[in-house]
Amino acid sequence: MGHVMKTPLFSVVIPALNEELFLPKLLASLSQQTTKDFEVIVVDGSSKDNTVLRAKEYEQKLPKLTVIVSKKASLPLQRNLGARAAAGTWLAFIDADSILMPYFFARVVQYIGEKHPSLLTTWFQPDSGKTGDAMFTLLGNMTIEGSVMFHRPMAPGPLTMVLKSAYEAVGGYDEAHAYHEDVDFGLRLAQKGITLDILRETLFVWSLRRIRNEGAFRVVQQYIRSALPVLFFNKTMKYMPGYIMGGHLYNGKKRKPLKKSVLTRYEVKLRELMKELFE
């Protein structure tokens, strides 16, 4: 266990499966946060690699770390297990291959104080400086913006922050969903009048490993195929053929981190485009 702390404002819930290559990068970014009012709960899906060992290496580097091992690997199940163990007022569900900016929680705390949301995400940036990756990430940010505009607000899988009281009001994630559990969660929250707020700053890095592995064309096809029933019928798909969870699907090739100038230019362009489209 890390340092003794009061009841945290945030409980960071991280579902993981064979993520020994990626999870340490997220935990390192959490250890570098300028605001420490959070606990971290890693929920492992019985990994076959050293995910649990890698997680426990951060026990002394985080305000508080809990590691739970689920007998079954399932994103909605693992998120729910983490939420049940959470003490925070807010639940922050974060994918194991994401990376947070050091000032992430500082900005989120400020935003919550000003806007009083119940469900929140932020813009995200790509994990490389390649133009294609930037364009795909732009598409992702636009999808989230569009979900709000078309009154089909999602709760984005890579990063969703929700008041624990709101999470409990809808019974958490539907464990029958092997796919689109995040969209389903957002739609059920919207039925309770809780819609998605977007903090329009690029505060975390989105991993594009699945897109690189499967190909952008195939992933876009999946997105379109799964978006149509949401858009037209307000219904979600529970299963997507070929969709598999787990870090073992991807190699560990290191990519050069983005330079500050690249990140700044990306955010400026994203801001200009979003203003043109949605304001």
N, C-alpha and C positions, 0 to 999 in steps of 0.2 A: 504494500500500500504506500501511496505517496504521502503528501503532507496532510495533516489534520485540517479540515476546513468546515466552515458553516454550510448550511444548506445552499447548494449552488443555484445560480439563476438558470444555467443551461445544463442539460444532460445530453452529451454528444453520444449518439447511438450509431455504431459502425458495424453493419453486417459484413462478414468476411468468409471467404472460402478459398483456400490455397493462395493467399495473398502475401506470402513472405517477401516478395519483391516490391510490392506497392504500398502495403500498409505502413511500413516504417517511415515512408516519406510523409504520409498524412499525420502520423503521430509526432514526427519531428516538427511539422508545421504547427501542430497544436501546442507543443512544448515551447514554441517561440512566440506565443500570443502575448500581446501587451496587456491584455485583460485576462485575469486568471479565474474569473467567477464561473467555473464550469467543472464538471466531472466527465470522464470518458468511460464508455461502456462498449467494449468490443464483444460482439456476439459471433463466435466462430461456428461454422456449419460442419464440424468434425473434419477439418482439413487433413489432408494426407502429407502436407509439408510442414514447415516450421513456423506457420503463422502465429500460433499461440506463444511459442518461445519468443519470437520477434516482438510480439505485443508486450509481453511481461518485462522485456528489457527497458520499457519506458515507465515502469512503476514509480521510480524515484524522480522522473523528469516531468511528470504531469501532476496537477493539483490532486487528482484522485483517479485511479484506474481500476476498473473491474473487468475481468475476462470471464465470459460465460461460454460454455460449449454446448451447442444444440446437437441433439442426436440426428436431426434432419437438416439438410441444407435447403433453405427457402427464404427468399428476401422478406416477404411479409411476416412469416413466422419469426425470423430472427429480429426483425425490427420490433415486433410485439414483445418478445422476450426481453429485449433491452429496455423498452418503455416500462415494463412491469418492475424492473429493478431500479428505475430512475427516480431520483429525489428532486430534480430540478423543476422549476416553474415552466420552463420551456424545454421541449424535446427538439434536438437538432439531429435529424437523420442524414448521415453523410456516407456516400459510397467510399469504399476502402481505397480506391485509386484516385480520389480527389486530393488536392492540396490547397490549404487555406493561406491567404495573405496574413502576415503577422498582425495586422491591424483589423482583421476580420471581425472579431467579437467587439472591439472598441466601436467600430462603425455600426454594428448591429444594435448594440446597446443604445447608442445615440438615436438611431432611427426609431427604435421601439419607444423611447421616451418622447419623441416628437409626434409619431403617427399612430401609436397604440394599435398595431395590427394583431391579429390572432394567428395568421398563417403567412409565412414570409419565405422568400428566396431572394437571391441576388443574381446579377448578371455573372457570366463566367467567361473565361478566356481559354484559348487552346493551349495544349501542352507542348507546342512547338511554334517556330516562327514561319512555317510554311504557309503560303497563300491559300492552298486548298484546305488546310486545317482551319485557318481563320474564317474562310467562307462557310465551312460546315458548322463551326461554332456560332457564327452569325445566324445561320438557319435555326440552330437550337434556341438561341435567345429570342428570335422572332416567333418561334413556335410557342414559347412560354407567354410572350406578350399577346400573341393572337388568341391563346386559350382564354385569357382574361377578357379580351375585347369581344370574343364570340360567346361569352358567358358559359364557357366549358373549362373553368379554371382547374389546372392540374396541380399536383403537389410534387414537383420535379424530383425524380429518384436520386440524382446525384447530390442534391441539397434541398432539404425541406426543414424549415423550423416552424413548429406549431406549439401553441399553448397546450400544456398537458391536459387542461380542462376541456379544450376543444377536441383533442385526440380521444379522450375518454367519452365525450358526448356522442361520437359516432362509432364507438367500439373498436377503434384502432384500424389496422390494415386487415383486409379480407384475405385470409390465408388460403382461400380457394383459388386466388389469382396467382398463376405461375408467370404471368406477364401482365403489364399495365396496372399493377397494383397501386402505383403512384397516381395514375389518372383516376382510377376508381376512388381512391382516398380523397382526392381533391373534389370530385363530383359529389361525394356524400357529404363532405364539409359544406359545399355550396348549398346543398339542400337545407342545411341548418342556418344558412345566411352567413357562413364564414367563407369569404372569398380570398384569393391570393393577392398579397401585396408584393411588389417587386422593388427591392432596393437597387436602384439603377446605377450601380458601380460594379466593376469587375473585381469581385472579392475572392474568387476561388478559381482554381485551374481544373478544367474538365479533361479527363483522360479520354483520348480518342483511340485507345487500343482496340476496342471492338470494331470500330470503323476500319482501321488499318488491317485488321485480321480478316474481316469478312468482306471488305470492299464497300466503298461509299454508296455505290449504286444499289447493292442489295439492302443495305441498311435503310436508305431512303425509301425503297420499295416497302420495307416492313413498316416504316413510320407512316407512309401514306395509307397502306392497307389497314393499319390499326386506327388511324385518325378518322377515317370516313364514318364508321359507326358512332364514334363519339360526336362528330360534327352534326350528323343528320338525325341520329336517334338517341343521343345522350347515353349511349351504352358502351361498355368497354369489352375488349377481348380478354378472355381469361388465359389463353394459351396461344403462343406463337411458335409454329413449327421451326425447329432449328435453334431456338433461343436457349442458351445454356449459361448458367451462372458459374463463375469461378476464375480466379486469377491464373490457374494452371493452363488456361487456353492461350496465354500470351507470353511472348518472350520478354526477357529482361533488358533489351537493348536500351542504353541510356540515350536520352535526347538532350541536346544542349538547352539550358534554360533560356527563356526569352529575356532579352535585354530590356531595361526599363523603358527606353525610347520606343521599342516595338509595342510594349504593353500600352503605353500612353497613346500612341497613334491608333491602336486598335480600339481603345475605349472612346477616343474622340470621334472616330468614324462611326462606331456603333451608336453613340449618343446622337449624332447628326441624323443617322438613318431612322432611328426610333422616333425622334422628334418629328421628322417628316411624315412618317407613317401613322403614328398613333396620337399625335397632339393636335 
